[in-house]
Amino acid sequence: MSKQFSIVLTDVDLQTLEKLLRDSGDVELLAHVPTEDDRSLRPLGSLAIPVSHAGKVPLWCYLAPLGLPKTILLKRLSPVKIEVNVDRSHLIDVRRPFYNGHEIRSGRFYYQNWFVENQAWVPKNPEFCRWADHVMARVKRTLKFDKASYAYLGAHATERIASGTLTPL
């Protein structure tokens, strides 16, 4: 089972969201880059992707709870590629929107609250699930739900779309 919602955020919106998340004190932002021992993920430098880096920076990153034991399961697929097991890890999977200054493609927030083990559904740690639900609700409250796109939009993206200077893909 999973919980998810779509987001349409520009780099400006992502900067605002990053500040909210970091100021909360209960969220760690992680990159889709493993530590040297492949046991965890490296910290994310910035949630926002500058327009000059559009298409050159991975869109995937993760939110992990501060203050709870870390549960991050990685699998090395090649010398340069890893797979993060979101089903079993205590992470919110964030796909940042692609935004090149003129066009924008939605991203999403996603996490698993159950996983399958021995052909049976098993709930994830309740503390993690409460934390993830709280973080996702906090993010939704700062954004505006758009019924037409069925996504949560940032203020900057909303303004740019309304003025016709940004095209949703």
Sequence and secondary structure as in RCSB ss.txt:
>XXXX:A:sequence
MSKQFSIVLTDVDLQTLEKLLRDSGDVELLAHVPTEDDRSLRPLGSLAIPVSHAGKVPLWCYLAPLGLPKTILLK
RLSPVKIEVNVDRSHLIDVRRPFYNGHEIRSGRFYYQNWFVENQAWVPKNPEFCRWADHVMARVKRTLKFDKASY
AYLGAHATERIASGTLTPL
>XXXX:A:secstr
 EEEEEEE  HHHHHHHHHHHHHHSSEEEEEEEE TTSSSEEE S SS  GGGTTTS  EEEEEETTS     EE
E SSS EEE TTTSS EEEE  EE SSEEE EEEEEESEEEETTEEEE  HHHHHHHHHHHHHHHHHSEEETTTT
EEE HHHHHHHHHTS EE 
